[in-house]
C-alpha cells in the first residue's frame, strides 16, 4: 500500500518450512532488483508443536514485515500499480520456490525485445514484456525449465557442449524469450490466444524457427533454441498457471526425449513428466498407461557429481522404468520410475533431511497439479492430451516413511482417485518394504535356486560364501543379511560387505551376531564393533583415502561364491571397468544376483558372461518382488479401509510373502530350465521371459476388452483371480471386487495372470512359436485345459477311480508330453515327488 503518503509499501509475508536466513536474502535481492529499498524490517517466529526435530525451521511460521520505498523518480501513479501486482504475484514464489538460476535471471537480466509487439492481440496487456525492463520471475522460471529439459535430453550425448553453463548463454538471445512467450500464450487458461489453435500455433513456431535460422549463427545456440521450441510443441499439459504451485511440471510427448542414435533405448515410453523446481529436476517415465514404479531421490555430494548425475538423469530414469516394465510382468501395472535429482551445493548434513523433504513435496505436488480431477486446478490447466491419467508410485532410494505418509495425505487433499493407491509401502496401512524385507525375499529365492543349479550348494553341502554391497541399515542389503542367517545359519559366510560409510572384509566370515546387531539397530557399517570380529577381519572407514578406495573396490577384490549387489549407484560395473571384476581372467564371484537396480550395465553383463563364464541373475528378475508386493498392497487399499486393513494385516502380510516367494521360484526355475534347453546368458533369458509374458499380456488386453469377450466368458476367468489373491483378501473382500476395483485394472490383472500361467508352465519357446493373432485365444484355451488336467491330477492324488475315458486321456497325455517333461527334469528319476 501507499504508506504515510510517500512512495512506500508495507509488505507482509507468512512463510513456513523455510530456512529463514537464505529466504530473507532472496527477498532482499528481489526487492532491490525492483528498485525498492528496505527502510525497516521485522521478523516474528511462531512456534508450532514439534513434529520432527530433525527438520530445522520446519515447525515454525515466520511473519516478515518490510517497509520498502521506491528508489526511482518514475511517475509514481503509473508505476505503483504495476509494482504492487509484481509483488503480489511473485514475492511468495521468489521467497520459497523459485530456483536460484531463475532468481538470478529475473534480478539481473532485461528483456531484449518488446515481445508484445509480436502479436496483434497483446497491445492492451498491462504487464506485457517491455524492452529494457527486468525479466519477470514467471518468464525466468519457464526459461530455466526449458533449458533444464534441453540439458537433460542432450547432455548424455554431448556432456560438455550441453552443460548447464554452456546452454544458459542462449538467454542473451531474444528468441529464448520469444519461445517463453509462445509457451505462455499456448497454455494460458484465462485468455483465448490464437496460438491455442493448432494452425496459429504452428504458424508462430515457423516464425520463431525462421528467426533462429536467420539470426543465430552459433551451432550450439541454434540447437538449444530449436530444442526449446520443440519442447513447447511436445508439451501436452502443464501446471504453469496453477495457483500456489510448488514447481513447474510438463507432461511431454515422449518422442522429444528419444535419441534416434541410441539403439539400446529404442522403446518409446507411454508418457513422460518433467518437473523443474528450486534446486531440483525430476522425471517420471512410464511404459504403460497404468504403471507402477518407485520414486528415488539422488543427492550428489559434490558439484562434479551433480554434473554427472544431471547429464544422465533421463537415461537413468528411462533405464529404471524399462527394467521395471520387465519386472512388472506379474502384476496389472506396467513399469515406471521417478527420479528427483537435488543440487546439494552448500547444504549441510544437518539440513539435508529438510531439503530432501521439501523437494520431494515440490515434485509430487507438481505431478498432482497435472493429474488431479479437482475442478479449481483443472480450470488452470490447458490440456492438449485430452485424457485423465493416473500415476502409481512406490518408495525407492532416500524415500522415508514420513514422505510416504505425506504423499498419500496430499493425494487425498488434492482429490486424487484412490489416494492410498498413489503411494505404496505405507508404514501403517501398507506393507513397508524395509520392515518386511519383501524385495530381499525374492532375491533370496533366486540366490538359492542359482546356488543349487550351479552346484555351489546341494542337499548334502550347504556351506557357501557371499559378498554384498549395501549396508545393514539398508532395505535390500539389511534384509538379505537377516534372510541369509534365517535360511542357512552359519553355513552362509559373509566375507565382504560395503556401504556408504565403510567396508568390512573377513575370509572366515564376518561375525553374524555383529552384522545382525547393526541390522536390528538400523546402523551403518561404520558403527561395527571391531572387537567382536575375528583377527582376520578388516574394517575400512571411508573418511580416509585408503578406506574409500577399499570400499569402492570391495565388490571387485573380495573372492566369494556369490555376489549380491544390494546397494550402490547404477553402472558401478560398466562397459569400461567390468574387467576389474576379474583376476587373471577369473571372476572374484562366479555367481551374481542383482538385488540393486542397474548395478551392472548390459555390456558389462555380456562381457562377464562371455569372457569369464559368470552366471548373472538380472535385476528385473531378482528384485521383482518389491513391486509385486506393492501391487498386492494397492489392491487391498482399493478393497479395504485403513481400519479394515489393519485388522487383517497380521495374517495378510505372511500370505503375501508366500506369494512373492512362489512367483520368484517359478521364474528362477524357468530361467534355468530354459538355459538347459538352449544355453545362453541368463540376463537374455530373463529378458526373453519378460518379453514373452508382456507380449501375451498385450494380446490378452485386446482379447479381454468388452468388445471382444462375452460377460459369461469373462466371469469364467474370475477363479484365477481368486487363486492369485492372498486368502485373507478373498475371505474378507471377494464380493466387493467388481464394485471397488476399476474394471480396467481387473482386466489388466486377469491378462497378466493368464500370461504368466502360460509362460511359466510351458516356457518361452512354446509361446514364441504362437502367432500374435492366435496368442490370446491360446492363452484362454490353455486355462480351460489346465482345469481339466487339474481335475485328473486331483483324482489321482486322492485315489479316486478314473473313468475309462479319463484313463485313456491320461495315457495320451503321457505319451504326448511325458518324455519331454522327464528330459526337462534331467531324467524321470529326478522328477520331484
C-alpha positions in Angstrom: 0.0 0.0 0.0 0.9 3.7 -0.1 2.4 4.1 3.4 2.2 7.5 5.1 1.7 9.4 1.8 5.1 8.6 0.5 6.4 6.1 -2.1 6.4 3.2 0.3 5.0 -0.2 0.6 4.3 -2.3 3.8 4.9 -5.9 2.8 3.8 -8.8 5.0 4.9 -12.3 4.3 4.0 -15.5 6.2 6.5 -18.3 5.5 6.5 -21.9 6.7 9.1 -24.7 6.2 11.9 -22.5 5.1 15.5 -21.9 6.1 14.9 -18.3 7.3 18.3 -16.6 6.6 18.6 -17.6 2.9 14.9 -16.8 2.4 15.3 -13.3 3.6 18.4 -12.8 1.4 16.3 -13.8 -1.6 13.5 -11.4 -0.7 16.0 -8.5 -0.3 17.7 -9.4 -3.6 14.4 -9.3 -5.4 13.2 -6.1 -3.9 16.4 -4.4 -4.8 16.1 -5.5 -8.4 12.7 -3.9 -8.5 14.2 -0.6 -7.3 12.7 -1.0 -3.8 14.8 -0.1 -0.7 14.1 -1.7 2.6 13.7 1.0 5.2 12.6 -1.2 8.1 12.1 -4.9 8.6 10.6 -7.1 11.4 10.6 -10.8 11.9 8.5 -12.9 14.2 8.8 -16.7 14.6 5.7 -18.5 15.7 6.5 -22.0 17.0 4.2 -24.9 16.3 4.0 -28.2 18.0 7.3 -30.1 17.3 6.6 -32.9 14.9 10.2 -33.7 13.7 13.2 -32.2 15.5 15.4 -33.3 12.6 13.8 -30.5 10.4 15.4 -27.1 11.0 12.9 -24.3 11.0 10.3 -26.9 9.9 7.9 -26.4 12.7 7.7 -22.6 12.7 5.9 -19.9 10.8 7.8 -16.8 10.1 6.0 -13.5 9.8 8.1 -10.9 7.9 7.1 -7.3 7.7 9.0 -5.0 5.5 8.7 -1.3 4.9 10.1 -0.6 1.4 10.4 2.6 -0.5 10.8 3.2 -4.2 14.3 4.4 -5.2 13.3 5.8 -8.7 12.0 9.1 -9.9 9.4 7.5 -12.2 5.8 8.7 -12.2 4.5 7.1 -9.0 0.9 6.9 -10.1 1.9 5.0 -13.2 4.4 2.6 -11.6 2.8 1.9 -8.3 0.0 -0.4 -9.6 2.5 -2.4 -11.6 4.9 -2.8 -8.6 2.0 -3.9 -6.5 0.9 -6.6 -9.0 4.6 -7.7 -9.3 4.9 -8.2 -5.5 1.6 -9.9 -5.1 2.2 -12.3 -8.0 5.8 -13.1 -7.4 7.2 -12.4 -3.9 5.8 -15.6 -2.4 7.3 -17.8 -5.1 10.6 -15.9 -5.0 10.9 -16.3 -1.3 10.5 -20.1 -1.3 10.1 -22.0 -4.6 12.0 -20.1 -7.4 15.2 -21.7 -8.4 18.4 -19.6 -7.8 19.1 -19.5 -11.5 15.7 -18.1 -12.3 16.2 -15.6 -9.4 19.4 -14.5 -10.9 17.8 -14.2 -14.4 14.9 -12.1 -13.2 17.1 -9.8 -11.0 20.0 -9.3 -13.4 18.7 -9.7 -17.0 16.4 -7.4 -19.0 14.1 -8.1 -21.9 15.8 -7.6 -25.3 12.7 -7.0 -27.2 9.1 -5.7 -26.9 7.6 -9.2 -27.0 4.0 -8.0 -27.0 4.7 -6.3 -30.4 5.0 -9.8 -31.9 1.2 -10.3 -31.5 -1.6 -8.0 -32.5 -3.8 -9.2 -29.6 -1.2 -8.2 -27.0 -1.5 -4.4 -27.4 -3.7 -4.0 -24.4 -1.7 -6.2 -22.0 -0.9 -4.2 -18.9 2.1 -6.3 -17.9 3.4 -7.1 -21.4 7.2 -7.5 -21.6 8.9 -4.2 -22.4 12.4 -3.9 -23.8 14.9 -2.8 -21.1 12.7 -4.0 -18.2 13.8 -6.8 -15.8 12.6 -10.2 -16.8 9.7 -11.4 -14.7 10.1 -14.4 -12.3 7.5 -16.3 -14.3 9.3 -15.9 -17.6 12.6 -16.7 -15.9 11.2 -19.9 -14.4 9.8 -21.1 -17.7 13.1 -20.3 -19.5 15.2 -22.2 -16.9 12.8 -25.2 -17.0 13.1 -25.4 -20.8 16.8 -25.1 -20.6 16.9 -27.8 -17.9 14.9 -30.1 -20.2 17.3 -29.4 -23.1 20.2 -30.2 -20.8 18.6 -33.4 -19.6 17.9 -34.7 -23.1 21.2 -33.7 -24.7 23.9 -33.8 -22.1 24.2 -37.6 -22.2 25.0 -37.2 -25.9 27.4 -34.2 -25.5 28.2 -33.5 -21.8 30.4 -30.5 -22.4 28.5 -28.8 -25.3 25.2 -29.1 -23.5 26.4 -28.4 -20.0 24.2 -26.1 -18.0 26.8 -23.3 -18.0 27.1 -23.5 -21.8 23.4 -23.6 -22.7 22.4 -20.8 -20.4 24.1 -18.4 -22.8 21.1 -18.5 -25.1 19.3 -16.4 -22.6 21.1 -13.5 -24.3 19.2 -14.3 -27.5 15.8 -12.6 -28.0 14.4 -15.9 -29.4 14.7 -17.5 -25.9 12.0 -15.2 -24.5 10.0 -15.5 -27.7 9.8 -19.2 -27.1 8.8 -18.5 -23.5 6.1 -16.1 -24.7 4.8 -18.7 -27.0 4.6 -21.2 -24.2 2.6 -18.7 -22.1 0.1 -18.0 -24.9 -0.2 -21.7 -25.7 -1.1 -22.7 -22.1 -2.8 -19.6 -20.6 -6.2 -20.8 -19.4 -7.5 -17.3 -18.8 -7.1 -15.8 -22.2 -8.1 -17.2 -25.6 -4.9 -16.5 -27.6 -4.8 -17.5 -31.3 -1.8 -19.8 -30.6 -4.2 -22.2 -28.7 -5.4 -23.4 -32.1 -3.2 -25.8 -33.9 -2.8 -23.7 -37.1 -1.9 -20.4 -35.5 0.5 -22.2 -33.1 2.3 -23.9 -35.9 2.5 -20.6 -37.8 4.1 -18.9 -34.8 6.5 -21.9 -34.4 7.6 -21.4 -38.0 8.1 -17.7 -37.5 10.4 -18.3 -34.5 12.2 -21.0 -36.4 12.8 -18.6 -39.2 14.2 -16.0 -36.8 16.6 -18.6 -35.4 17.7 -19.6 -38.8 18.4 -16.1 -39.9 19.8 -14.5 -36.7 21.6 -17.3 -34.8 24.9 -18.4 -36.3 26.5 -20.4 -33.4 25.5 -24.0 -34.0 25.2 -24.9 -30.3 22.8 -21.9 -29.6 20.8 -22.8 -32.6 20.4 -26.4 -31.4 19.4 -25.3 -27.9 16.8 -22.8 -29.2 15.4 -25.4 -31.6 15.0 -27.9 -28.8 13.4 -25.4 -26.5 10.9 -24.7 -29.3 10.4 -28.4 -29.8 9.8 -28.7 -26.0 6.9 -26.3 -26.2 5.5 -28.3 -29.2 5.8 -31.5 -27.2 4.2 -30.2 -24.0 0.7 -31.6 -23.7 -0.2 -30.3 -20.3 1.4 -28.1 -17.6 0.7 -26.7 -14.2 2.4 -23.3 -15.1 -0.8 -21.3 -14.4 -1.9 -23.3 -11.3 -2.2 -21.0 -8.2 0.2 -21.9 -5.4 2.1 -24.4 -7.4 5.5 -25.5 -6.0 7.4 -26.2 -9.2 6.9 -26.3 -13.0 5.6 -29.6 -14.4 5.3 -30.5 -18.1 3.5 -33.6 -19.4 5.6 -34.3 -22.5 5.1 -36.4 -25.6 7.9 -38.9 -25.0 9.3 -38.7 -28.5 11.2 -35.5 -27.7 13.3 -37.4 -25.1 14.4 -40.1 -27.5 17.8 -40.3 -29.2 17.5 -41.8 -32.7 21.1 -42.9 -32.5 20.6 -44.9 -29.3 20.0 -48.5 -30.3 19.5 -49.7 -26.7 16.9 -47.2 -25.5 14.7 -47.6 -28.5 11.3 -48.5 -26.9 9.1 -45.4 -26.8 7.6 -44.8 -23.3 3.9 -44.3 -22.9 4.4 -41.0 -21.1 7.0 -38.7 -19.6 6.6 -36.0 -17.0 9.4 -33.4 -16.4 9.5 -31.2 -13.3 11.8 -28.2 -12.8 12.0 -26.6 -9.4 14.2 -24.9 -6.9 17.4 -26.9 -6.6 15.9 -30.0 -8.3 14.7 -31.5 -11.5 12.6 -34.6 -11.8 11.5 -37.1 -14.4 8.6 -39.6 -14.3 8.7 -42.2 -17.2 6.2 -44.9 -17.7 5.8 -47.7 -20.3 2.0 -48.4 -19.9 -1.0 -46.2 -19.2 -1.4 -47.9 -15.8 2.1 -48.3 -14.4 3.9 -48.5 -11.1 7.4 -47.8 -10.0 9.5 -46.2 -7.3 10.4 -42.6 -6.6 14.1 -42.2 -5.9 16.0 -39.2 -4.7 19.5 -38.6 -5.9 21.7 -36.2 -3.8 25.2 -35.9 -5.2 27.8 -34.8 -2.6 29.8 -32.6 -4.9 29.1 -30.3 -7.9 31.2 -32.5 -10.1 29.0 -35.5 -9.2 25.9 -33.3 -9.7 27.0 -32.5 -13.2 27.5 -36.2 -14.0 24.1 -37.2 -12.5 22.2 -34.3 -14.2 23.7 -35.4 -17.6 22.4 -38.9 -17.2 19.2 -38.3 -15.2 16.7 -39.0 -18.0 18.7 -42.1 -19.2 18.7 -43.4 -15.6 15.0 -42.8 -15.2 14.3 -44.4 -18.6 16.5 -47.5 -17.8 14.9 -47.9 -14.4 11.4 -47.6 -15.8 12.2 -50.1 -18.6 13.7 -52.5 -16.1 10.5 -52.0 -14.1 8.5 -52.8 -17.2 10.3 -56.1 -17.4 9.9 -57.0 -13.8 6.2 -55.9 -13.6 5.2 -58.8 -15.8 3.4 -60.5 -12.9 1.1 -57.6 -12.0 -1.6 -55.4 -13.5 0.6 -52.3 -13.8 3.3 -51.7 -16.4 6.7 -50.2 -15.4 7.5 -46.7 -14.4 10.1 -44.8 -12.4 10.6 -41.3 -11.0 14.0 -39.7 -10.3 14.3 -36.5 -8.3 17.8 -35.0 -8.6 18.6 -32.4 -6.0 21.5 -30.0 -6.1 23.1 -30.2 -2.6 25.5 -27.4 -3.1 26.3 -25.7 0.3 23.7 -27.9 2.1 25.0 -29.1 5.4 24.4 -32.7 6.6 22.1 -31.2 9.3 19.9 -29.6 6.6 19.9 -32.5 4.2 16.7 -34.2 5.5 14.8 -30.9 5.3 16.0 -30.3 1.8 15.0 -33.8 0.6 11.6 -33.5 2.3 11.0 -30.1 0.7 11.8 -31.1 -2.9 10.0 -34.5 -2.7 7.0 -32.4 -1.9 7.8 -30.0 -4.7 8.0 -32.8 -7.2 5.0 -34.8 -6.1 2.7 -31.9 -5.6 3.5 -30.6 -9.1 2.7 -34.0 -10.6 -0.6 -33.9 -8.7 -1.3 -30.5 -10.3 -1.3 -32.2 -13.7 -3.3 -35.2 -12.5 -5.9 -34.2 -10.0 -9.6 -34.1 -11.0 -10.3 -31.2 -8.6 -12.1 -28.6 -10.6 -10.3 -25.5 -9.4 -7.0 -27.0 -10.6 -8.3 -28.3 -13.9 -9.6 -24.9 -14.8 -6.0 -23.6 -14.7 -4.5 -26.5 -16.8 -4.8 -26.1 -20.6 -4.9 -29.7 -21.6 -3.8 -30.9 -25.1 -3.6 -34.5 -24.1 -7.3 -34.9 -23.5 -7.4 -37.9 -21.2 -7.2 -38.3 -17.5 -4.1 -40.0 -16.2 -3.2 -41.9 -13.0 0.3 -42.5 -11.7 1.2 -45.0 -9.0 4.4 -44.5 -7.0 6.4 -46.6 -4.6 9.4 -45.8 -2.3 13.0 -46.0 -3.6 16.3 -44.5 -2.5 16.0 -41.9 0.3 12.2 -42.0 0.5 11.3 -42.2 4.2 8.1 -43.2 5.9 7.3 -39.6 6.6 7.5 -38.8 2.9 5.2 -41.8 2.1 2.6 -40.6 4.6 2.7 -37.0 3.3 2.3 -38.2 -0.3 -0.8 -40.2 0.5 -2.3 -37.4 2.6 -1.6 -34.9 -0.1 -3.1 -37.0 -2.8 -6.3 -37.2 -0.6 -6.3 -33.5 -0.1 -6.0 -33.0 -3.9 -8.9 -35.4 -4.6 -6.7 -37.9 -6.3 -8.7 -41.1 -7.1 -7.9 -43.9 -4.6 -5.3 -41.7 -2.8 -4.0 -44.6 -0.8 -3.1 -46.4 -4.0 -1.0 -43.4 -5.2 1.9 -44.5 -3.0 2.7 -48.0 -1.7 4.7 -49.3 1.3 2.8 -47.2 3.8 4.2 -47.6 7.3 0.8 -48.5 8.9 -1.9 -49.3 6.3 0.5 -50.8 3.9 3.4 -53.3 3.7 6.6 -51.4 4.4 9.2 -52.9 2.1 12.1 -52.5 4.6 10.2 -53.7 7.6 9.1 -56.9 5.9 12.1 -57.4 3.5 9.8 -58.0 0.6 12.4 -57.3 -2.1 15.0 -59.4 -0.4 12.7 -62.3 0.0 12.6 -62.6 -3.8 16.4 -62.1 -4.2 17.0 -64.9 -1.6 14.8 -67.3 -3.7 16.7 -66.5 -6.9 20.0 -66.9 -5.0 19.0 -70.3 -3.6 17.9 -71.7 -6.9 21.1 -70.3 -8.6 23.4 -71.8 -5.9 21.8 -75.2 -6.3 21.6 -75.1 -10.1 25.3 -74.2 -10.3 26.3 -76.8 -7.8 27.6 -74.5 -5.1 25.2 -76.0 -2.6 23.1 -79.2 -2.6 21.1 -81.3 -0.1 24.4 -82.6 1.3 26.5 -79.4 1.0 25.2 -76.1 2.5 28.3 -74.0 3.1 28.9 -71.0 0.8 30.5 -67.5 0.8 28.9 -64.3 -0.2 29.8 -60.6 -0.6 27.3 -57.8 -0.5 27.2 -54.1 -1.4 24.7 -52.1 0.7 24.7 -51.6 4.4 23.0 -53.5 7.3 20.8 -50.4 7.7 19.6 -50.6 4.1 16.4 -52.2 2.8 17.7 -54.9 0.5 21.1 -55.5 2.0 20.0 -55.4 5.6 17.1 -57.8 5.0 19.4 -60.1 2.9 21.6 -60.5 6.0 18.5 -61.4 8.1 17.2 -63.9 5.5 20.6 -65.5 4.8 21.0 -66.2 8.5 17.4 -67.4 8.8 17.7 -69.8 5.8 21.3 -71.0 6.2 22.6 -70.0 9.6 26.4 -70.4 9.9 26.5 -72.2 6.6 26.4 -68.8 4.8 29.5 -66.8 5.4 29.5 -63.1 4.5 33.2 -62.4 3.6 32.8 -58.8 2.4 30.2 -56.0 2.8 30.4 -52.4 1.8 28.1 -49.4 2.3 28.4 -45.6 2.1 30.4 -45.4 5.3 32.8 -48.4 5.4 33.6 -51.8 4.2 34.3 -54.9 6.2 36.2 -58.0 4.9 36.9 -61.4 6.5 37.7 -64.5 4.6 36.5 -66.6 7.6 33.1 -64.9 7.6 32.1 -61.7 9.4 30.6 -62.3 12.8 26.9 -62.9 12.4 25.8 -61.5 15.8 27.5 -58.2 15.0 26.0 -58.0 11.5 22.5 -58.7 12.9 23.0 -56.2 15.7 23.7 -53.5 13.1 20.6 -54.6 11.1 18.3 -54.6 14.1 19.6 -51.2 15.4 19.5 -49.8 11.8 23.2 -48.8 11.9 25.7 -48.5 9.0 28.9 -50.4 8.8 30.9 -47.6 10.4 29.2 -48.5 13.7 30.5 -52.1 13.7 32.3 -53.2 16.9 35.7 -54.4 15.6 36.4 -56.1 18.9 33.7 -58.6 18.1 35.3 -59.6 14.9 37.9 -62.3 14.3 41.6 -61.5 14.0 41.4 -61.8 10.2 38.7 -59.2 9.8 39.5 -55.8 8.4 37.4 -52.6 8.7 37.9 -49.7 6.4 36.2 -46.4 7.0 35.6 -44.1 4.0 36.9 -41.0 5.8 40.4 -41.9 4.7 41.7 -42.1 1.1 42.7 -45.8 1.7 39.3 -46.6 3.2 37.3 -45.0 0.4 39.4 -46.9 -2.1 38.9 -50.2 -0.3 35.2 -49.6 -0.1 34.9 -48.7 -3.7 36.8 -51.8 -4.9 35.5 -54.4 -2.4 33.0 -55.8 -4.9 35.8 -56.5 -7.3 38.6 -57.7 -4.9 36.9 -60.0 -2.4 36.5 -63.6 -3.5 33.2 -65.3 -2.8 30.9 -67.9 -4.2 28.2 -65.3 -4.8 28.0 -61.6 -5.1 24.8 -59.7 -4.2 24.7 -56.0 -5.3 22.1 -54.8 -2.9 23.1 -51.1 -2.9 25.2 -48.7 -4.9 24.8 -46.4 -7.8 23.8 -47.6 -11.3 26.5 -48.7 -13.7 29.0 -49.3 -10.9 30.2 -52.2 -13.0 30.1 -50.8 -16.5 31.4 -51.1 -20.1 34.9 -49.7 -19.3 35.6 -51.3 -15.9 34.0 -54.8 -16.0 37.4 -56.5 -16.3 38.3 -55.2 -12.8 36.0 -58.0 -11.6 38.5 -60.5 -12.9 41.9 -61.6 -11.7 44.0 -63.4 -14.3 40.7 -64.0 -16.2 38.9 -65.5 -13.2 36.0 -63.6 -11.7 36.0 -62.9 -8.0 32.5 -64.4 -7.9 31.1 -66.8 -10.5 27.5 -66.0 -9.4 26.0 -62.5 -9.3 22.4 -62.0 -8.2 21.4 -58.4 -8.7 19.4 -57.1 -5.8 20.1 -53.5 -6.8 18.8 -52.0 -10.0 21.2 -51.4 -12.9 24.4 -52.1 -10.8 25.8 -53.7 -14.0 25.4 -52.2 -17.5 24.1 -54.6 -20.2 27.6 -54.6 -21.9 29.3 -55.5 -18.5 26.9 -58.4 -18.0 27.5 -59.6 -21.6 31.3 -59.5 -21.1 31.3 -61.1 -17.7 29.3 -64.0 -19.1 31.1 -64.5 -22.4 34.6 -63.9 -21.2 34.5 -65.1 -17.6 31.6 -67.5 -17.6 29.7 -65.6 -14.8 26.1 -66.7 -14.0 24.2 -63.4 -13.6 20.6 -63.2 -12.4 19.4 -59.9 -13.8 17.8 -57.2 -11.6 14.5 -57.2 -13.4 14.1 -60.8 -12.2 16.0 -60.9 -8.9 14.4 -57.9 -7.2 10.9 -58.0 -8.8 9.1 -59.0 -5.6 9.1 -55.4 -4.2 6.8 -54.2 -6.9 4.6 -57.3 -6.8 4.2 -56.6 -3.1 3.2 -53.0 -3.8 0.6 -54.3 -6.3 -0.9 -56.6 -3.6 -1.0 -53.6 -1.2 -2.7 -51.4 -3.8 -5.4 -54.0 -4.5 -6.0 -54.2 -0.7 -6.2 -50.4 -0.4 -8.9 -50.4 -3.1 -10.9 -53.0 -1.3 -10.3 -52.1 2.4 -10.4 -49.1 4.6 -7.4 -48.3 6.7 -9.1 -49.8 9.8 -10.1 -53.0 7.9 -6.6 -53.4 6.6 -5.0 -53.1 10.0 -7.4 -55.7 11.3 -6.2 -58.4 8.9 -2.6 -57.2 8.4 -1.1 -59.7 10.8 -2.3 -62.7 8.8 -2.4 -60.9 5.3 1.3 -60.0 5.2 2.7 -63.6 5.6 0.3 -64.7 2.9 1.7 -62.0 0.6 5.3 -63.0 1.4 4.5 -66.6 0.5 3.0 -65.5 -2.8 6.2 -63.5 -3.5 8.4 -66.5 -2.9 6.3 -68.7 -5.1 6.4 -66.2 -8.0 10.2 -65.8 -7.6 10.7 -69.6 -7.6 8.6 -70.1 -10.7 10.7 -67.6 -12.7 14.0 -68.8 -11.3 13.3 -72.4 -12.2 12.0 -71.5 -15.6 15.2 -69.5 -16.2 17.5 -72.4 -15.6 15.1 -74.8 -17.4 15.4 -72.5 -20.5 19.2 -72.4 -20.0 19.4 -76.2 -20.1 17.3 -76.4 -23.3 19.1 -73.5 -25.0 22.3 -72.4 -23.2 22.8 -68.6 -23.3 23.3 -65.7 -20.9 20.8 -65.7 -18.1 20.1 -61.9 -18.5 19.0 -62.7 -22.1 16.7 -65.4 -20.8 15.4 -63.1 -18.1 14.5 -60.5 -20.8 13.0 -63.2 -23.0 10.7 -64.4 -20.2 9.6 -60.8 -19.6 9.1 -60.2 -23.3 7.1 -63.4 -23.7 4.8 -62.6 -20.7 4.4 -58.9 -21.8 3.6 -59.9 -25.3 1.0 -62.4 -24.2 -0.4 -59.8 -21.8 -0.7 -57.2 -24.5 -2.6 -59.7 -26.7 -4.9 -60.6 -23.8 -5.6 -56.9 -23.1 -7.3 -56.8 -26.5 -9.0 -60.1 -26.2 -10.4 -59.3 -22.8 -11.8 -55.9 -23.8 -15.6 -55.5 -23.6 -15.9 -55.6 -27.3 -14.1 -58.9 -27.7 -15.3 -61.2 -24.9 -18.8 -62.0 -23.6 -19.7 -61.3 -20.0 -20.3 -65.0 -19.3 -16.8 -66.0 -20.6 -15.3 -63.1 -18.7 -16.9 -64.3 -15.5 -15.4 -67.8 -16.1 -12.0 -66.3 -15.7 -12.6 -64.9 -12.2 -11.4 -68.1 -10.3 -7.8 -67.4 -11.5 -8.0 -64.0 -9.9 -9.2 -65.7 -6.7 -6.2 -68.0 -6.8 -3.8 -65.1 -7.4 -5.0 -63.1 -4.4 -4.0 -63.8 -0.8 -6.6 -65.9 1.0 -7.3 -63.2 3.6 -8.4 -60.7 0.9 -10.6 -63.3 -0.8 -12.1 -64.1 2.6 -12.9 -60.5 3.5 -13.5 -58.7 0.3 -14.1 -61.0 -2.7 -17.8 -59.9 -3.0 -16.7 -56.3 -3.3 -14.1 -56.7 -6.0 -16.3 -55.8 -9.0 -17.6 -52.7 -7.3 -14.4 -51.3 -5.8 -11.7 -52.3 -8.3 -11.8 -50.4 -11.6 -12.8 -52.7 -14.5 -9.7 -51.8 -16.5 -7.5 -52.8 -13.6 -9.3 -56.2 -13.3 -8.9 -56.9 -17.0 -5.2 -55.9 -16.8 -4.7 -58.2 -13.9 -6.5 -61.1 -15.5 -4.4 -60.7 -18.6 -1.2 -60.7 -16.6 -2.2 -63.8 -14.6 -3.1 -65.7 -17.7 0.1 -64.7 -19.5 2.2 -65.7 -16.5 0.5 -69.1 -16.2 1.2 -69.9 -19.8 4.8 -68.8 -19.9 5.9 -70.1 -16.5 4.5 -73.6 -17.2 5.3 -74.0 -20.9 8.3 -71.8 -21.4 9.4 -69.1 -23.7 9.9 -71.1 -26.9 6.4 -72.5 -26.7 4.9 -69.0 -26.5 7.2 -67.6 -29.2 6.0 -70.1 -31.7 2.4 -68.9 -31.4 1.4 -66.1 -33.7 0.2 -62.8 -32.3 -3.2 -63.5 -33.8 -3.6 -66.8 -32.0 -1.8 -66.0 -28.8 -4.8 -64.6 -26.8 -7.1 -67.4 -27.9 -4.5 -69.9 -27.0 -3.9 -68.4 -23.5 -7.6 -68.6 -22.7 -7.9 -72.1 -24.1 -4.8 -73.1 -22.1 -6.7 -72.1 -18.9 -9.6 -74.3 -19.8 -7.4 -77.2 -20.5 -5.4 -76.6 -17.2 -8.7 -77.0 -15.3 -9.2 -80.4 -17.0 -5.7 -81.5 -16.2 -6.1 -80.3 -12.6 -9.2 -82.4 -12.3 -7.3 -85.5 -13.4 -4.5 -84.7 -11.0 -6.9 -84.3 -8.1 -8.5 -87.7 -8.7 -5.1 -89.4 -9.0 -3.7 -87.8 -5.8 -6.8 -88.6 -3.8 -7.0 -92.2 -5.1 -10.4 -91.6 -6.8 -11.2 -94.1 -9.5 -10.8 -92.8 -13.1 -13.4 -93.4 -15.7 -12.3 -95.4 -18.8 -12.3 -92.1 -20.8 -10.2 -90.3 -18.2 -7.7 -93.2 -18.2 -7.3 -93.1 -22.0 -6.9 -89.3 -21.7 -4.2 -89.6 -19.1 -2.3 -92.2 -21.2 -2.5 -90.0 -24.3 -1.1 -87.0 -22.3 1.8 -89.1 -21.0 2.6 -90.4 -24.5 2.4 -86.9 -26.0 4.4 -84.9 -23.4 5.7 -87.2 -20.7 9.1 -87.9 -22.2 9.8 -84.3 -22.9 8.9 -83.3 -19.4 11.1 -86.0 -18.0 14.0 -84.7 -20.0 13.4 -81.1 -18.6 13.8 -82.6 -15.1 17.0 -84.3 -16.1 15.5 -87.8 -16.3 12.4 -89.5 -14.9 14.3 -90.4 -11.7 14.8 -86.6 -11.0 11.1 -85.6 -11.3 10.2 -84.0 -8.0 7.7 -86.1 -6.0 
